[in-house]
Amino acid sequence: MAPAITLAADKLSVANTGFMLICSALVLIMTPGLAFFYGGMVRVKSTLNMLMMSFISMGIVTILWVLYGFSMAFGTDHGSFIGWESDFVGWTGIDKADIWSGYTIPVLAFAVFQMMFAIITPALISGAIADRVKFSAWALFVALWATVVYFPVAHWVWGTGGWAFELGVIDFAGGTAVHINAGAAALGVILVIGKRVGFKKDPMRPHSLPLVMLGAGLLWFGWFGFNAGSWLGNDDGVGSLMFVNTQIATAAAMLAWLIYEKIRHGAFTTLGAASGAVAGLVAITPSGGAVTPIGAIAVGVIAGVLCAMAVGLKYKLGYDDSLDVVGVHLVGGVVGSLLIGFFASGKGQSDVEGLFYGGNADQLWKQCAGVFAVLAYSLIASAVLAFLLDKTIGMRVDEDEEISGIDQAEHAETAYDFSGAGGGAARTSAPAAVGAESKKVDA
């Protein structure tokens, strides 16, 4: 995405506008998909909390994006680090007929599309801190993190004048701004709040793999809007290339993950299939507009294997990344972003060529600058925010509440109500019992 930040009277395209509104809806459905994906991966007692941690982001970030987030991310550049445009504050100065400069879609269509990116990014973090965080503290963290981290980083990467954008860092749809950003934040937060009770001792298996697969399917479906929509139109075929590469890389990563875990652990698991698909989606997000379909296969295979290897690091290094946000999103985002420096073909979104296509190392160094700057900033800023919240209102629930179940403690509900189970059996046994007593009396 490389929009300008001024308005111009370009001609509106009905086709591109309709396409962008559909893509916006597709990106939105990714957040409930993420909720199901995460919700199935936790134990029963944390299911509702995981769903709510994603859903609350839809509420909080929507309001903040309208009030000032869009202005901070895509307003007039200030010092290459932040944007600001008074007309974008509260969207009071945006008319329905205003066209996003250099494109053929309304400003409102672009703004709402970007809103969906802003919503899902903090929701991604929630998987790393499953089972142990107060819902009120999480909600406040989402608001602060979006303001301090996501809005500025989005400006760096996609806003005209942002330092990464001006440097030439390629991030088609969010490898740095979304996935590395969220993955590094997840690592920063879990280093502050600590491990779950029973980590590496108690079994913490997914309670519903069908729910995980449903969530992965919704993510895969919605990701086409996430990726293909990021070109903001269909006038030159780049969006179609991104759509195709999204499918190819995801399939390749899923197969690579499954083969790796069969060799390493002896089985093809449904969790591995779902996780591999997500790893491929993450890795192709920054790179899909720059690589060929063959390049997309390579990106997917490399990401599938490396992410599968990375998820086990938490046991070796001792950090409790509950649902593998670091292993999949951080590692997948880094892999996909850096591989642009190798596999960029010069025939996609730009004429930039990677090392394997006759180019030099210039683009690789640019990708490194974007990757590690976002990683460092997000990790440090997120850790600081978590530390401040932990020392003020407290981030974690009580140990007894964590053990008994965060759903009941934080939401006064449970995901599954079994109170009526067995009722039918009790009713059918009653007549037999009565009959037996009658026989005794008669005797």
Sequence and secondary structure as in RCSB ss.txt:
>XXXX:A:sequence
MAPAITLAADKLSVANTGFMLICSALVLIMTPGLAFFYGGMVRVKSTLNMLMMSFISMGIVTILWVLYGFSMAFG
TDHGSFIGWESDFVGWTGIDKADIWSGYTIPVLAFAVFQMMFAIITPALISGAIADRVKFSAWALFVALWATVVY
FPVAHWVWGTGGWAFELGVIDFAGGTAVHINAGAAALGVILVIGKRVGFKKDPMRPHSLPLVMLGAGLLWFGWFG
FNAGSWLGNDDGVGSLMFVNTQIATAAAMLAWLIYEKIRHGAFTTLGAASGAVAGLVAITPSGGAVTPIGAIAVG
VIAGVLCAMAVGLKYKLGYDDSLDVVGVHLVGGVVGSLLIGFFASGKGQSDVEGLFYGGNADQLWKQCAGVFAVL
AYSLIASAVLAFLLDKTIGMRVDEDEEISGIDQAEHAETAYDFSGAGGGAARTSAPAAVGAESKKVDA
>XXXX:A:secstr
    SSEE     HHHHHHHHHHHHHHHHHHHHHHHHHHHHS GGGHHHHHHHHHHHHHHHHHHIIIIIHHHHHS
EEETTTEEE GGGGGGTT  TT EETTSSSBHHHHHHHHHHHHHHHHHHHGGGGTTSB HHHHHHHHHHHIIIII
HHHHHHHHSTT HHHHHT   SSSIIIIIIHHHHHHHHHHHHH   TTTTTS    S HHHHHHHHHHHHHHHHH
HHHGGGSS SSSHHHHHHHHHHHHHHHHHHHHHHHHHHHHS   HHHHHHHHHHHHHHHHHHTTTS HHHHHHHH
HHHHHHHHHHTTHHHHH    TT HIIIIIHHHHHHHHHHHHH BSSSSSS B GGGT  SHHHHHHHHHHHHHH
HHHHHHHHHHHHHHHHHT SB  HHHHHH HHHHHHS  S   TTTTHHHHHHHHHHHHHHHHHHHH 
